[in-house]
Amino acid sequence: MKLYPLFADLSRRAVLVVGGGVVAERKAAALLAAGAQVTVGAPELTPRLQRWVRQGRVAHRAGEFSATWLDYAWLAVAATDDRTLNARVAELAGLRRMFVNVVDDAELSSFHVPAVVDRSPLVVAISSGGAAPMLARRVREQLETLLDHSLGPLAQLSARLRKRIRRRHPELAARRRFYTELFTGPVAALLRKGQPEQAAAAAEQALRTVPVEQAGSVVLVGAGPGDAGLLTLRGLRALNEADVILHDRLVSAEVLELARRDAERIEVGKQAGNHHATQDEIHALLLGHARAGRRVVRLKGGDPFVFGRGGEELEFLREHGIPYEVVPGITAALACAAHAGVPLTHRDHAQSVRFVTAHCRESLDTLDWPALAQERQTLAVYMGVAGLDRLQQRLLAHGRAPSTPFALIENGSRANQRVVIGTLAELPERATAHMVRSPALLILGEVAGLAERLAWFGAPPLDEPAPVPSRLRPVQTARITREPVRRRA
């Protein structure tokens, strides 16, 4: 993030606008709406600016720009069509440690004026940092259609009741529930109908109602493979209603950023050789927070019911009488295959797909290898990076062809996705040569042969062995031949 988002209170504060044309007029209008004391400096002004000067709404500095114009100003806006003059305004403002906006010149600006969706006192500001102002305006247009105008009166009502709501509900979890009902229930509906008096009465009634002791609950949410855009809408809603979030190591930072800011976040991820929390400890955390009346989200990478131990956690919650629900996620096999351009089924290559986990020797011993080694099917192997050599050996031993294609997808759907392709005969060596690390998913079968041709996301697939760094190459030693020593006569 290059810019720090900031909402400035300019009420009764002096702001200088250098320029007297249409652009300066537009900037002055926005500043007046924010309550600023606006001074416009320019030899000539538009008719509208002249009228504002006569009405006393705007002060006028006539003539050419002078550094003294900046005296006592909190902000400055350079809105002339003379870049040299704009640069001088920016330089002198910077020397005085003032923030300055130069219209249509991001490099000279120390602050940017965003596109705004105004539902006062609720205001949404959108900025591209000056890089793409038309795109910011496009986003503003879309938000205008999404955000109902009743949000303004709802925010005003909430502000009036804020202290009373805090006294009535001192516990944070109870207060969140009250606000959720206020913003989504009958009060909000009455405001949308244009009935503010009835809405205020309904809010008063809600404050007088004795709150019912709320039981805690747990929502198992599939976070998907990592791309925050693949999180479901129901999953997003659950994250924004959570008091506590227990998340796995593989849940991306981008997904966690979508959660409510004040939710408690606890990492409970397990990794080979480094268990942050055992399953029993996770169960204890779920139970403790739910019994304390909190809304708990158990956030799992991929889908909680595909090698995610979601079933075990639901059994535990049911045994202890904790209400729960499940929000499915896009599992890694579907997402990684899609982002690698590999269809899991194809009428010419595979009529079935099997999801397999192979993270340890014990799990390998339980698999039906004769069935897995059959042709014209796809194997999607989870958590198998550490056991690729054993996986290869067993498939080959049970008849899978060494020429069977594979696609090994690291960080599927994320910006740093890598896809390594080859054949079953080369699998462990290719993975080692390219230093593939978890999280990675293996797709093995005829369909993997389409990866190179159908790739569309990220870097092209790696279809050659990685070059060995020079420091790791074996040292080539010159062959020395020794001539027999001849003795002098």
Buried (B, 14 or more C-beta within 10 A) or exposed (E): EEEEEEEEEBEEBBBBBBBBBEBBBBBBBBBBEBEBBBBBBBEEBBEBBBEBBEEEBBBBBEEEBEEEBBEEBBBBBBBBEEEEBBBBBBEBBBEEEBBBBBBEBBEBBBBBBBBBBBBEEBBBBBBBBBEEBEEBBEBBEEBEEEBEEBBBBBBBBBEEBEEEBEEBBEEEBBBBBBBEEBEEEBBBBBBBEEEBEBBBEBBEEBBEEEBEEEEBBBBBBBBBBBBBEBBBEBBBEBBBBBBBBBBBBBBBEBBBEEBEEEBEBBEBBBEEEEEBBEBEEBBEBBBEBBEEBBBBBBBBBBBBBBBBBBEEBBEBBEEEEBEBEBBBBBBBBBBBBBBBBBBBBBEEBBEEBBBBBBBEEEBBEEBEBEEBBBEEBBBBBBBBBBBBEBBBEBBBEBEBBEEBBBBBBBBBBBEEBBBBBBBBBBBBBBBBBBEBEBBBBBBBBBBBBBBBEEBEBBEEBBEEBEEEEEEEEEEEEEEEEEEEEEEEE
